[in-house]
């Protein structure tokens, strides 16, 4: 699942700012006609945000190893029933292996949950929501389970109002103005990203020692107005869930690695699709395809070697054995487990030291789509109003007369918005009303706020590397590294 619309939009802005002609039309593509080493690095890095692909690839080793070692049908335990764990169990089942999925909570799905929280029949994705055009695993599952997709881009093109808006300094900033002001910083980002293209191993450690805030401070002369910096910082807040001071500068430069000045072509198209009915339909379909294989309310407390396999101990005292174990849960949750299995030192340190970012959503119900106006937006808006982004949550429900917005926060914004949910929701709507007239009067007064960071089995949002951590841990925890290991314990979710 994609994080938010911010990443795709920033790449488009950077491309336009770096283009020779400001009027060049931007196109989107999920593949690049200019393959390069840095692109491969970036794609491996981006795999850290989720475990579905890792789990799917890693399980392919199990039948191969069984054939080599001569065992019968293996006993496989999967810890965690998020998309990674359910997907792993589903693919194993198709290979003829029935795995048992153990879930700490009373329900499945992990960070993918869909509910009607701010109005009858208004579906809200509390966690993972958007689907990228290059999410082959997710798209294949949606097709297999006959889940209907909603194309956000096509829908926006059918409406005459702006697709996106930028609300800074109390006004809507025009695209042309923003591109002119962004160009100096965009050129600097692309220039430094070119160094990574030339020699990643030499330059990456140098940039990794700086925070994104340090990098922006160093190039303050290229930030012509304060809101340009705010816009870039908002991307880090939404994509990684942290303030710029807590992000490696590399994470900022990775956005520029996706900018191709020659082709002006997106090589990583994001957030195009919604799943109609909510992304929760996907985990519901996976769970339904695994009857009798899922056990809930069983937090894992200890894992240790046993008879060539593993012994698993759960918090209620249940003890079981498995030939293979797939740990499909956030690394923050792994810190609660007594792991008595030898792990590579770097991986053990990664589990202890690398923390996820913090992102939350605040949903607000409205009587009508008041944001459909010349100063409004169809898809999303970036702001300096106390929330980095706001987008329409009910875009996939165009026939509904009522609608809802998602106010998306990251980093310090999350902590600044704590307190009474209704009061915070009204504050956000009132701020939006300053730039989108009628927002306040159209509000239904129904609000809902997520709290993923306080969930002991989730602990946050997306993998974030602080200064110095990417070159320390990033290369070890890649898709290729994890799937090349022939261990019987697979760590499938990061």
C-alpha positions as CSV (number, residue, x, y, z in Angstrom):
1,X,0.0,0.0,0.0
2,X,1.3,3.5,-0.8
3,X,1.7,6.0,2.0
4,X,0.0,9.2,0.7
5,X,-0.3,11.2,-2.5
6,X,2.6,13.5,-1.5
7,X,5.5,11.5,-2.9
8,X,4.1,11.2,-6.4
9,X,3.1,14.9,-6.4
10,X,6.5,16.1,-5.3
11,X,8.3,14.1,-8.0
12,X,6.0,15.7,-10.6
13,X,6.8,19.1,-9.2
14,X,10.5,18.5,-9.2
15,X,10.3,17.2,-12.8
16,X,8.4,20.2,-14.0
17,X,10.7,22.6,-12.1
18,X,13.8,21.0,-13.7
19,X,12.2,20.8,-17.2
20,X,13.6,23.1,-19.9
21,X,10.0,24.1,-20.7
22,X,7.6,24.9,-17.8
23,X,4.8,23.9,-20.1
24,X,6.1,20.4,-20.8
25,X,3.3,17.9,-20.1
26,X,4.1,15.4,-17.4
27,X,3.4,11.7,-18.1
28,X,3.3,8.9,-15.6
29,X,4.7,5.4,-16.0
30,X,5.5,2.6,-13.6
31,X,8.7,1.7,-15.5
32,X,11.7,3.5,-16.8
33,X,13.3,3.5,-20.2
34,X,16.5,4.6,-18.6
35,X,17.5,1.8,-16.2
36,X,20.2,2.8,-13.8
37,X,21.8,1.5,-10.6
38,X,20.4,4.2,-8.4
39,X,16.9,3.3,-9.5
40,X,17.5,-0.3,-8.4
41,X,18.8,1.0,-5.1
42,X,15.7,3.1,-4.6
43,X,13.3,0.3,-5.4
44,X,15.1,-2.1,-3.0
45,X,15.0,0.7,-0.4
46,X,11.3,1.3,-0.9
47,X,10.6,-2.3,-0.3
48,X,11.4,-1.7,3.4
49,X,8.0,0.0,3.8
50,X,6.1,-3.3,3.6
51,X,6.5,-7.0,3.8
52,X,4.0,-8.5,1.3
53,X,6.5,-8.8,-1.5
54,X,9.3,-10.0,0.8
55,X,7.0,-12.7,2.2
56,X,5.8,-13.8,-1.2
57,X,9.3,-14.2,-2.6
58,X,10.8,-15.8,0.5
59,X,8.2,-18.6,0.7
60,X,9.3,-19.8,-2.7
61,X,12.4,-21.1,-1.0
62,X,10.5,-23.5,1.3
63,X,9.4,-26.1,-1.3
64,X,12.9,-26.0,-2.9
65,X,14.6,-26.6,0.5
66,X,12.2,-29.4,1.4
67,X,13.0,-31.2,-1.9
68,X,16.7,-30.9,-1.2
69,X,16.5,-32.0,2.5
70,X,14.0,-34.7,1.9
71,X,11.4,-33.8,4.5
72,X,7.7,-34.3,4.1
73,X,5.1,-31.5,4.3
74,X,6.6,-28.9,6.6
75,X,4.9,-27.3,9.5
76,X,4.9,-23.5,8.9
77,X,4.0,-20.8,11.4
78,X,3.3,-17.3,10.4
79,X,3.4,-14.6,13.1
80,X,1.2,-11.7,12.2
81,X,-2.0,-11.5,10.1
82,X,-1.4,-8.2,8.3
83,X,-1.2,-8.2,4.5
84,X,2.3,-9.7,4.6
85,X,1.3,-12.7,6.8
86,X,-2.0,-13.4,5.1
87,X,-0.4,-13.1,1.6
88,X,2.4,-15.5,2.7
89,X,-0.2,-18.1,4.0
90,X,-2.3,-17.7,0.9
91,X,0.7,-18.4,-1.5
92,X,1.8,-21.3,0.6
93,X,-1.6,-22.8,0.4
94,X,-1.5,-22.6,-3.4
95,X,1.8,-24.6,-3.1
96,X,0.1,-27.2,-1.1
97,X,1.4,-26.1,2.3
98,X,-1.1,-25.3,5.1
99,X,0.5,-22.7,7.4
100,X,-0.9,-21.5,10.7
101,X,-1.2,-17.8,11.1
102,X,-1.0,-16.5,14.7
103,X,-2.3,-13.0,15.4
104,X,-1.9,-11.0,18.7
105,X,-5.1,-9.0,18.2
106,X,-8.7,-10.2,18.1
107,X,-8.9,-9.3,14.4
108,X,-6.8,-9.7,11.2
109,X,-5.5,-7.1,8.8
110,X,-2.8,-5.3,10.8
111,X,-2.6,-1.7,9.5
112,X,-5.2,-2.3,6.8
113,X,-8.6,-1.6,8.3
114,X,-11.7,-0.1,6.6
115,X,-14.7,1.3,8.5
116,X,-17.5,3.8,8.3
117,X,-16.5,6.2,11.0
118,X,-17.8,9.6,10.0
119,X,-21.1,8.8,8.3
120,X,-23.2,5.9,7.2
121,X,-21.8,4.1,4.2
122,X,-18.8,6.5,4.0
123,X,-15.9,4.1,3.9
124,X,-12.6,5.2,5.5
125,X,-9.3,3.4,5.3
126,X,-7.8,3.8,8.7
127,X,-4.4,2.6,7.6
128,X,-3.1,1.4,4.2
129,X,-5.2,2.8,1.4
130,X,-3.7,3.7,-1.9
131,X,-2.4,1.2,-4.4
132,X,0.5,1.9,-6.8
133,X,0.4,1.0,-10.4
134,X,3.6,-1.1,-9.8
135,X,2.2,-3.0,-6.8
136,X,2.1,-6.2,-8.8
137,X,1.3,-8.4,-5.7
138,X,-1.6,-6.3,-4.6
139,X,-3.0,-5.8,-8.1
140,X,-2.8,-9.6,-8.7
141,X,-4.6,-10.3,-5.5
142,X,-7.3,-7.7,-6.3
143,X,-7.8,-9.4,-9.7
144,X,-7.9,-12.9,-8.2
145,X,-10.5,-11.9,-5.6
146,X,-12.4,-9.9,-8.2
147,X,-12.1,-6.7,-6.2
148,X,-12.9,-3.6,-8.2
149,X,-10.4,-0.8,-8.4
150,X,-11.1,2.9,-8.5
151,X,-8.7,5.0,-10.7
152,X,-8.2,8.3,-8.9
153,X,-6.3,9.9,-11.8
154,X,-9.0,9.1,-14.4
155,X,-11.7,10.3,-12.0
156,X,-9.9,13.6,-11.4
157,X,-9.5,14.2,-15.1
158,X,-13.3,14.1,-15.5
159,X,-13.8,17.1,-13.2
160,X,-13.1,20.6,-14.3
161,X,-11.7,21.8,-10.9
162,X,-8.0,21.6,-10.0
163,X,-6.7,18.1,-9.2
164,X,-4.4,19.4,-6.4
165,X,-4.1,22.6,-4.4
166,X,-1.3,24.3,-2.4
167,X,-2.5,26.3,0.6
168,X,0.3,28.3,2.1
169,X,0.5,31.8,3.7
170,X,-3.3,31.9,3.9
171,X,-3.9,31.5,0.1
172,X,-4.0,29.1,-2.8
173,X,-0.6,29.2,-4.5
174,X,-0.8,28.8,-8.3
175,X,1.1,25.9,-9.9
176,X,3.2,28.2,-12.1
177,X,4.3,30.4,-9.1
178,X,5.2,27.3,-7.2
179,X,7.3,25.8,-10.0
180,X,9.3,29.0,-10.5
181,X,10.1,29.2,-6.8
182,X,10.9,25.5,-6.5
183,X,13.3,25.4,-9.4
184,X,16.5,26.4,-7.6
185,X,16.1,23.8,-4.9
186,X,15.0,21.2,-7.4
187,X,18.1,21.7,-9.5
188,X,20.3,21.3,-6.4
189,X,18.5,18.1,-5.4
190,X,18.9,16.7,-8.9
191,X,22.6,17.8,-9.0
192,X,23.3,16.0,-5.7
193,X,21.3,13.0,-6.8
194,X,23.5,12.7,-9.8
195,X,26.5,12.2,-7.5
196,X,24.7,9.1,-6.1
197,X,24.2,8.0,-9.7
198,X,27.9,8.2,-10.3
199,X,29.2,6.6,-7.2
200,X,26.7,5.6,-4.6
201,X,29.1,3.9,-2.3
202,X,31.3,7.0,-2.1
203,X,28.7,9.7,-1.8
204,X,25.8,8.0,0.0
205,X,27.7,7.8,3.4
206,X,28.6,11.5,3.1
207,X,25.0,12.6,2.6
208,X,23.7,10.1,5.1
209,X,25.6,11.9,7.9
210,X,23.4,14.9,7.5
211,X,19.8,15.3,8.4
212,X,17.3,16.6,5.8
213,X,17.1,19.7,7.9
214,X,20.9,20.1,7.7
215,X,20.7,19.8,4.0
216,X,17.9,22.4,3.6
217,X,19.8,24.7,5.9
218,X,22.9,24.3,3.8
219,X,20.9,25.3,0.7
220,X,18.8,28.0,2.2
221,X,19.9,30.4,-0.5
222,X,17.9,28.3,-3.0
223,X,14.7,28.4,-0.9
224,X,13.2,31.7,-2.2
225,X,10.2,31.7,0.1
226,X,9.6,29.9,3.4
227,X,6.7,27.8,2.0
228,X,8.9,26.0,-0.5
229,X,10.8,24.5,2.5
230,X,7.5,23.7,4.2
231,X,6.3,21.9,1.1
232,X,9.4,19.8,0.9
233,X,9.3,19.1,4.7
234,X,5.7,18.0,4.4
235,X,6.8,15.3,2.0
236,X,9.1,13.9,4.6
237,X,6.4,14.1,7.2
238,X,3.9,12.2,5.1
239,X,6.3,9.7,3.5
240,X,8.4,8.8,6.5
241,X,6.4,10.2,9.5
242,X,9.2,12.3,10.9
243,X,10.5,15.8,11.1
244,X,13.3,16.7,8.8
245,X,15.8,16.8,11.7
246,X,15.1,13.0,12.2
247,X,15.4,12.0,8.6
248,X,18.6,11.2,6.7
249,X,19.3,13.6,3.9
250,X,19.4,10.6,1.6
251,X,15.6,10.1,2.0
252,X,15.2,13.6,0.6
253,X,17.6,12.9,-2.3
254,X,15.9,9.7,-3.2
255,X,13.0,11.8,-4.5
256,X,15.4,13.4,-6.9
257,X,16.6,10.0,-8.1
258,X,13.2,9.6,-9.7
259,X,13.6,12.8,-11.8
260,X,14.6,12.4,-15.4
261,X,15.2,15.7,-17.0
262,X,15.5,14.3,-20.5
263,X,12.2,12.3,-20.5
264,X,10.2,14.3,-17.9
265,X,8.6,10.9,-17.1
266,X,7.6,9.4,-13.8
267,X,9.3,6.1,-13.3
268,X,7.5,5.4,-10.0
269,X,3.8,6.1,-10.4
270,X,2.1,6.1,-7.0
271,X,-1.3,6.2,-5.4
272,X,-3.4,5.8,-8.5
273,X,-5.9,3.3,-7.2
274,X,-8.4,2.8,-4.4
275,X,-10.0,-0.6,-3.7
276,X,-13.7,0.0,-3.9
277,X,-15.4,-0.7,-0.6
278,X,-12.1,-0.1,1.2
279,X,-8.7,-1.7,1.3
280,X,-10.1,-3.9,4.1
281,X,-11.8,-5.9,1.4
282,X,-8.4,-7.3,0.5
283,X,-7.6,-8.7,3.9
284,X,-11.2,-10.0,4.3
285,X,-10.8,-11.9,1.0
286,X,-7.4,-13.3,2.1
287,X,-8.7,-14.4,5.5
288,X,-11.8,-16.0,3.9
289,X,-9.4,-18.1,1.7
290,X,-7.7,-19.4,4.7
291,X,-10.4,-21.2,6.7
292,X,-9.2,-22.8,9.9
293,X,-5.7,-21.5,9.5
294,X,-5.9,-18.2,11.5
295,X,-5.7,-18.1,15.3
296,X,-6.3,-14.7,17.0
297,X,-5.6,-13.3,20.5
298,X,-2.2,-15.0,20.6
299,X,0.7,-12.6,21.1
300,X,4.1,-14.3,20.6
301,X,6.3,-14.0,23.6
302,X,9.3,-16.3,22.8
303,X,10.9,-18.1,19.9
304,X,13.8,-20.6,20.4
305,X,15.5,-23.4,18.5
306,X,13.9,-26.9,18.9
307,X,14.8,-30.2,17.1
308,X,16.1,-28.5,14.0
309,X,13.2,-26.2,13.9
310,X,11.6,-23.7,16.3
311,X,9.6,-23.7,19.5
312,X,7.1,-20.9,19.8
313,X,5.7,-19.7,23.1
314,X,2.7,-17.4,23.3
315,X,1.5,-15.1,26.1
316,X,-1.4,-17.4,27.1
317,X,1.1,-20.3,27.7
318,X,0.5,-22.1,24.4
319,X,3.6,-23.8,23.1
320,X,4.0,-25.2,19.6
321,X,6.7,-26.2,17.2
322,X,7.3,-25.3,13.6
323,X,9.8,-26.3,10.9
324,X,9.7,-22.8,9.4
325,X,8.6,-19.4,10.9
326,X,7.7,-16.3,9.0
327,X,7.7,-13.2,11.3
328,X,5.4,-11.0,9.4
329,X,5.0,-8.1,11.9
330,X,6.6,-4.7,12.5
331,X,10.1,-4.8,14.0
332,X,8.8,-2.6,16.8
333,X,6.5,-5.5,17.7
334,X,9.5,-7.9,17.5
335,X,11.1,-6.0,20.4
336,X,8.4,-7.5,22.6
337,X,9.5,-11.0,21.7
338,X,12.2,-12.9,23.5
339,X,14.2,-14.0,20.4
340,X,16.6,-16.8,21.3
341,X,17.5,-17.5,17.7
342,X,20.8,-16.3,16.4
343,X,20.4,-13.4,14.1
344,X,23.0,-11.5,12.1
345,X,24.3,-8.7,14.4
346,X,23.3,-6.0,12.0
347,X,19.8,-7.3,11.8
348,X,19.6,-7.5,15.6
349,X,20.7,-3.9,15.8
350,X,18.3,-2.9,13.2
351,X,15.4,-4.3,15.2
352,X,16.6,-2.5,18.3
353,X,17.6,0.8,16.9
354,X,15.6,1.8,13.8
355,X,12.2,3.3,14.7
356,X,9.2,3.9,12.5
357,X,7.8,7.3,11.9
358,X,4.5,8.6,13.2
359,X,1.6,9.3,11.0
360,X,-2.1,9.6,11.9
361,X,-5.3,10.4,10.0
362,X,-8.2,12.6,11.2
363,X,-11.4,12.0,9.2
364,X,-14.1,14.6,8.9
365,X,-17.6,14.2,7.5
366,X,-19.2,16.8,5.2
367,X,-22.7,17.3,3.8
368,X,-21.3,17.9,0.3
369,X,-18.1,18.1,-1.7
370,X,-17.5,21.8,-1.0
371,X,-13.9,21.5,-2.1
372,X,-15.1,21.1,-5.7
373,X,-14.5,24.8,-6.6
374,X,-11.9,26.9,-8.4
375,X,-9.9,27.5,-5.2
376,X,-10.4,23.9,-4.1
377,X,-9.2,20.5,-5.3
378,X,-10.4,17.1,-6.5
379,X,-7.8,14.8,-5.1
380,X,-5.6,16.4,-2.5
381,X,-4.1,19.6,-1.1
382,X,-0.8,20.4,0.6
383,X,-1.0,22.9,3.4
384,X,0.8,24.7,6.3
385,X,-2.4,24.6,8.3
386,X,-1.3,22.1,10.9
387,X,-1.7,19.0,8.7
388,X,0.7,18.3,5.8
389,X,-2.1,17.0,3.5
390,X,-5.8,16.7,3.1
391,X,-7.5,14.5,0.5
392,X,-11.0,13.3,-0.2
393,X,-11.5,9.9,1.4
394,X,-14.8,9.2,-0.4
395,X,-13.6,9.8,-3.9
396,X,-14.3,6.2,-4.8
397,X,-17.9,6.8,-3.8
398,X,-18.9,9.5,-6.3
399,X,-22.6,8.7,-6.1
400,X,-22.8,9.4,-2.3
401,X,-24.1,12.9,-1.7
402,X,-22.2,13.2,1.5
403,X,-18.4,12.9,1.6
404,X,-15.4,12.9,3.9
405,X,-11.9,14.3,4.0
406,X,-8.7,12.8,5.5
407,X,-6.4,15.2,7.3
408,X,-3.0,13.5,7.2
409,X,-0.4,14.3,9.8
410,X,3.2,13.3,10.3
411,X,6.0,13.9,12.8
412,X,5.3,16.7,15.2
413,X,2.0,17.4,13.7
414,X,0.6,14.3,15.3
415,X,1.6,15.3,18.8
416,X,0.3,18.9,18.2
417,X,-3.1,17.5,17.3
418,X,-3.6,15.3,20.4
419,X,-6.5,16.0,22.7
420,X,-10.2,16.1,22.2
421,X,-11.0,14.7,18.7
422,X,-14.0,16.9,18.0
423,X,-12.1,20.0,19.0
424,X,-9.1,19.1,16.9
425,X,-11.4,18.2,13.9
426,X,-13.2,21.5,14.2
427,X,-9.9,23.3,14.3
428,X,-8.8,21.6,11.1
429,X,-12.1,22.4,9.3
430,X,-12.0,26.0,10.4
431,X,-8.4,26.4,9.1
432,X,-9.5,24.8,5.8
433,X,-12.4,27.2,5.6
434,X,-10.0,30.1,5.4
435,X,-8.9,28.9,1.9
436,X,-11.9,26.7,0.9
437,X,-15.0,28.8,1.5
438,X,-17.9,26.8,2.8
439,X,-16.0,24.1,4.5
440,X,-17.1,25.1,8.0
441,X,-20.8,25.3,7.1
442,X,-20.7,22.0,5.2
443,X,-19.1,20.0,8.1
444,X,-21.3,17.4,9.8
445,X,-19.4,17.6,13.0
446,X,-18.4,13.9,12.8
447,X,-14.7,13.2,13.3
448,X,-12.5,10.2,13.9
449,X,-8.8,10.0,14.6
450,X,-6.5,7.0,14.3
451,X,-3.9,6.1,17.0
452,X,-1.5,3.7,15.4
453,X,1.6,5.0,17.2
454,X,0.0,4.0,20.6
455,X,-0.8,0.5,19.4
456,X,1.7,-1.8,21.1
457,X,1.5,-4.3,18.1
458,X,2.0,-1.5,15.5
459,X,4.1,1.2,17.1
460,X,4.1,3.7,14.2
461,X,3.9,4.0,10.5
462,X,6.7,3.7,8.0
463,X,10.4,2.7,8.2
464,X,12.5,5.8,8.7
465,X,16.3,6.1,8.7
466,X,17.8,8.8,10.8
467,X,21.1,10.3,9.9
468,X,23.8,7.6,9.5
469,X,21.3,4.7,9.6
470,X,20.7,4.1,6.0
471,X,24.3,3.3,5.1
472,X,24.5,1.3,8.3
473,X,21.3,-0.8,7.8
474,X,19.7,-0.1,4.4
475,X,21.7,-2.4,2.3
476,X,21.3,-5.4,4.7
477,X,17.6,-5.1,4.9
478,X,16.7,-5.2,1.2
479,X,14.4,-7.5,-0.6
480,X,17.3,-9.3,-2.4
481,X,19.4,-9.8,0.8
482,X,16.5,-11.2,2.7
483,X,15.4,-13.7,0.1
484,X,18.9,-15.0,-0.6
485,X,19.1,-16.3,3.0
486,X,18.3,-20.0,3.3
487,X,17.4,-19.8,7.0
488,X,14.2,-21.4,8.1
489,X,13.1,-18.2,9.9
490,X,12.1,-15.5,7.6
491,X,11.7,-11.8,8.7
492,X,9.1,-10.7,6.2
493,X,7.8,-7.3,7.4
494,X,9.8,-4.2,8.0
